[in-house]
Amino acid sequence: MLYGVGKASGNRPTGALWIRSLVDSTRAHLLVPESENFFGAQFSPNGKWIAFDAEVSGHAEVYVSPMPAPGEGLTARWQVSAA
């Protein structure tokens, strides 16, 4: 399960992106810190990738990252949108 923890800012929520398994009792792991203003995320249809919006460079961009191993955070991410 992907979920955000943060606050409402204008017409959209912003905050940190977390992941947690629904199958076992592992604890949640931070994927995108609140300082990067995450505001949307989705799993790919095959479950191997996560796409999310964040304001890493001061304006909204779309990023993709491989699904992390259980208990781990993101190991890499790529910007796939252009400003």
N, C-alpha and C positions, 0 to 999 in steps of 0.2 A: 504494500500500500504506500503510495506517495501522498504526503500531506504537508501543508504549510503552516507555520506558526508565525504570526506577525500582527499587523494592524491594517485598518482601512486607510488608504491614502488617496483622496479624491474619489474616483469611480472604480478603483480596483484595490484588492488587498495586496500588501507587500510583506515580505519577511523572509524567513529561512525555509529551505526545502529539506524534509526529512523522509526517510524510508524505513519501513518496518515490515517484517514477514507476518502474514496472516496464518501461516502453517505451523510455526513453532513459537516459542515464547522468547525469542531473541529481542533484545532491546532495540529501540530506534537508533538510527545513525544519521548524522548530519551530512547532507549532500551539498547544499549551497548555503553559505552563511548569510545572515540577515543583512550584512553590510553590502551584499551584491544585489539586494532588492529583487529576489525571486518573485514572480507573480503568475506562474502557470507552468504545469508539467503534465506529461503524458507518457505512458509506456508505448513502445512500438508494438505493432500487431503480433510480432513473434516473441516479444518480451525480452529481447536482447539489448535494447537501447532505451534511453530516456531522453526526451526532448523537453527543453524548458526555456522560458523567457527570463532574462535577468538584465539588470542595468550595471554591468561590470565596468563599462567605460563611460558611464554617465548618461547613456541613452539605451532604450530597450533593444535587445538583440536576441536571436534564437540560437540556442546551443544544443548539441547532442553529445551524449556520453554513453559508453558501453555500460550495461547493467553491472553494478559492482558485485563482487563475490559476497556471500552472506557474511554479515558482520563488518563489512568494509565500507568506506566512503568512495567517492568518485576518484578514479585513478587518472583520468584524462577527460578533456572535453574540447569540442571544436565549435567555433562560431560558424553558423551556416546561413546567416542573413547578412545583408549589407546595409550600412547606415544610409 
